[in-house]
Amino acid sequence: MHLTALLLPVVLAPLLLLALGMGWFLSSLGVYLRDVKEAVVLFLRIWFFLTPLVYPITRVPDNLLWVMKLNPLVFVVEASRNILLWGKFFSWKEWAVWMLIGSITTILGYIWFDKTRKGFADVL
């Protein structure tokens, strides 16, 4: 194992923020719309195959690479693979972009949750 493995928590930070924000948003939305659970399950199945977990990103054609880069998990998977397996550093610029997106998602998710939670008791 390489010393770069110590950067794994740093690589996972944008994913944590994104998951927290989406969790707040979807959990409050699920109170009002019961079918959110089924939609999320379907979305996650599709998202799994659009993320290079079981295949390397080098297998993706160059003309579709920009689409793959829109997937937040691509950065996390590729950066984790690079620091754990190959001892290579990740792009700090990409990390900063995903941290910003994750932070915005967390803030907006919390604002949404806070505004909608007042009606939870009425619906449940």
C-alpha positions as a LaTeX table, in Angstrom:
\begin{tabular}{lrrr}
\hline
Residue & $x$ (\AA) & $y$ (\AA) & $z$ (\AA) \\
\hline
Met1 & 0.00 & 0.00 & 0.00 \\
His2 & 1.21 & 3.48 & $-0.83$ \\
Leu3 & 1.45 & 6.47 & 1.47 \\
Thr4 & $-1.01$ & 8.24 & $-0.78$ \\
Ala5 & $-3.67$ & 5.99 & 0.78 \\
Leu6 & $-3.72$ & 8.46 & 3.65 \\
Leu7 & $-5.53$ & 10.84 & 1.28 \\
Leu8 & $-8.55$ & 8.54 & 1.01 \\
Pro9 & $-10.67$ & 10.55 & 3.50 \\
Val10 & $-9.91$ & 13.68 & 1.49 \\
Val11 & $-11.05$ & 11.97 & $-1.71$ \\
Leu12 & $-14.26$ & 10.77 & $-0.05$ \\
Ala13 & $-15.18$ & 14.19 & 1.38 \\
Pro14 & $-17.04$ & 15.45 & $-1.75$ \\
Leu15 & $-19.03$ & 12.22 & $-1.86$ \\
Leu16 & $-19.96$ & 12.59 & 1.80 \\
Leu17 & $-21.20$ & 16.14 & 1.25 \\
Leu18 & $-23.14$ & 15.16 & $-1.85$ \\
Ala19 & $-24.73$ & 12.18 & $-0.10$ \\
Leu20 & $-25.67$ & 14.28 & 2.92 \\
Gly21 & $-27.36$ & 16.94 & 0.82 \\
Met22 & $-29.17$ & 14.44 & $-1.36$ \\
Gly23 & $-30.19$ & 12.47 & 1.73 \\
Trp24 & $-31.78$ & 15.52 & 3.33 \\
Phe25 & $-33.55$ & 16.43 & 0.11 \\
Leu26 & $-34.82$ & 12.96 & $-0.76$ \\
Ser27 & $-35.82$ & 12.04 & 2.78 \\
Ser28 & $-38.05$ & 15.07 & 3.11 \\
Leu29 & $-39.40$ & 14.61 & $-0.40$ \\
Gly30 & $-40.17$ & 10.98 & 0.45 \\
Val31 & $-42.49$ & 12.10 & 3.22 \\
Tyr32 & $-44.72$ & 13.86 & 0.71 \\
Leu33 & $-44.23$ & 11.58 & $-2.31$ \\
Arg34 & $-44.25$ & 7.91 & $-1.37$ \\
Asp35 & $-42.85$ & 6.72 & $-4.72$ \\
Val36 & $-39.52$ & 8.48 & $-4.21$ \\
Lys37 & $-38.07$ & 5.26 & $-2.80$ \\
Glu38 & $-38.76$ & 3.31 & $-6.00$ \\
Ala39 & $-37.40$ & 6.10 & $-8.18$ \\
Val40 & $-34.20$ & 6.28 & $-6.12$ \\
Val41 & $-33.68$ & 2.51 & $-6.36$ \\
Leu42 & $-34.07$ & 2.65 & $-10.15$ \\
Phe43 & $-31.77$ & 5.66 & $-10.42$ \\
Leu44 & $-29.08$ & 4.00 & $-8.29$ \\
Arg45 & $-29.13$ & 0.87 & $-10.45$ \\
Ile46 & $-28.61$ & 2.92 & $-13.58$ \\
Trp47 & $-25.97$ & 5.06 & $-11.86$ \\
Phe48 & $-24.02$ & 1.94 & $-10.87$ \\
Phe49 & $-23.52$ & 0.96 & $-14.49$ \\
Leu50 & $-22.61$ & 4.52 & $-15.49$ \\
Thr51 & $-19.80$ & 4.55 & $-12.93$ \\
Pro52 & $-16.50$ & 2.86 & $-13.81$ \\
Leu53 & $-16.45$ & 0.46 & $-10.88$ \\
Val54 & $-16.04$ & $-2.84$ & $-12.69$ \\
Tyr55 & $-14.43$ & $-1.39$ & $-15.80$ \\
Pro56 & $-11.61$ & 1.12 & $-16.22$ \\
Ile57 & $-12.46$ & 4.59 & $-17.48$ \\
Thr58 & $-10.00$ & 4.03 & $-20.32$ \\
Arg59 & $-12.61$ & 1.71 & $-21.87$ \\
Val60 & $-14.95$ & 4.66 & $-22.37$ \\
Pro61 & $-14.73$ & 6.20 & $-25.86$ \\
Asp62 & $-13.09$ & 9.62 & $-25.95$ \\
Asn63 & $-16.20$ & 11.30 & $-27.32$ \\
Leu64 & $-18.21$ & 10.16 & $-24.25$ \\
Leu65 & $-15.57$ & 10.91 & $-21.65$ \\
Trp66 & $-16.98$ & 14.37 & $-20.94$ \\
Val67 & $-20.33$ & 12.77 & $-20.06$ \\
Met68 & $-18.61$ & 10.42 & $-17.62$ \\
Lys69 & $-16.87$ & 13.37 & $-15.95$ \\
Leu70 & $-20.31$ & 14.77 & $-15.02$ \\
Asn71 & $-20.81$ & 11.79 & $-12.73$ \\
Pro72 & $-19.51$ & 12.68 & $-9.25$ \\
Leu73 & $-18.65$ & 9.06 & $-8.53$ \\
Val74 & $-16.22$ & 8.94 & $-11.44$ \\
Phe75 & $-13.87$ & 11.33 & $-9.65$ \\
Val76 & $-14.16$ & 9.44 & $-6.36$ \\
Val77 & $-13.64$ & 6.01 & $-7.93$ \\
Glu78 & $-10.76$ & 7.06 & $-10.17$ \\
Ala79 & $-9.02$ & 9.10 & $-7.47$ \\
Ser80 & $-9.43$ & 6.28 & $-4.95$ \\
Arg81 & $-8.10$ & 3.77 & $-7.44$ \\
Asn82 & $-5.12$ & 6.00 & $-8.22$ \\
Ile83 & $-4.12$ & 6.69 & $-4.61$ \\
Leu84 & $-4.70$ & 3.16 & $-3.32$ \\
Leu85 & $-3.45$ & 1.02 & $-6.19$ \\
Trp86 & $-0.99$ & 3.12 & $-8.13$ \\
Gly87 & 0.24 & 5.67 & $-5.58$ \\
Lys88 & $-0.68$ & 8.58 & $-7.85$ \\
Phe89 & $-2.15$ & 11.87 & $-6.74$ \\
Phe90 & $-5.51$ & 13.08 & $-7.93$ \\
Ser91 & $-6.39$ & 16.40 & $-9.53$ \\
Trp92 & $-6.85$ & 18.98 & $-6.80$ \\
Lys93 & $-8.74$ & 21.15 & $-9.27$ \\
Glu94 & $-11.33$ & 18.42 & $-9.87$ \\
Trp95 & $-11.48$ & 17.79 & $-6.13$ \\
Ala96 & $-12.17$ & 21.48 & $-5.47$ \\
Val97 & $-14.95$ & 21.53 & $-8.07$ \\
Trp98 & $-16.64$ & 18.47 & $-6.54$ \\
Met99 & $-16.18$ & 19.88 & $-3.03$ \\
Leu100 & $-17.94$ & 23.05 & $-4.15$ \\
Ile101 & $-20.76$ & 21.07 & $-5.76$ \\
Gly102 & $-21.02$ & 18.86 & $-2.67$ \\
Ser103 & $-21.09$ & 21.87 & $-0.36$ \\
Ile104 & $-23.80$ & 23.58 & $-2.39$ \\
Thr105 & $-25.81$ & 20.36 & $-2.46$ \\
Thr106 & $-25.49$ & 20.00 & 1.31 \\
Ile107 & $-26.57$ & 23.58 & 1.96 \\
Leu108 & $-29.52$ & 23.40 & $-0.43$ \\
Gly109 & $-30.53$ & 19.98 & 0.89 \\
Tyr110 & $-30.54$ & 21.27 & 4.44 \\
Ile111 & $-32.52$ & 24.38 & 3.51 \\
Trp112 & $-35.09$ & 22.20 & 1.72 \\
Phe113 & $-35.29$ & 19.79 & 4.65 \\
Asp114 & $-35.66$ & 22.61 & 7.16 \\
Lys115 & $-38.46$ & 24.26 & 5.17 \\
Thr116 & $-40.39$ & 21.05 & 4.59 \\
Arg117 & $-40.04$ & 19.40 & 8.00 \\
Lys118 & $-42.68$ & 21.67 & 9.50 \\
Gly119 & $-45.31$ & 19.73 & 7.57 \\
Phe120 & $-44.03$ & 16.22 & 8.37 \\
Ala121 & $-46.45$ & 15.72 & 11.27 \\
Asp122 & $-49.42$ & 16.69 & 9.11 \\
Val123 & $-48.53$ & 14.18 & 6.40 \\
Leu124 & $-47.37$ & 11.31 & 8.57 \\
\hline
\end{tabular}
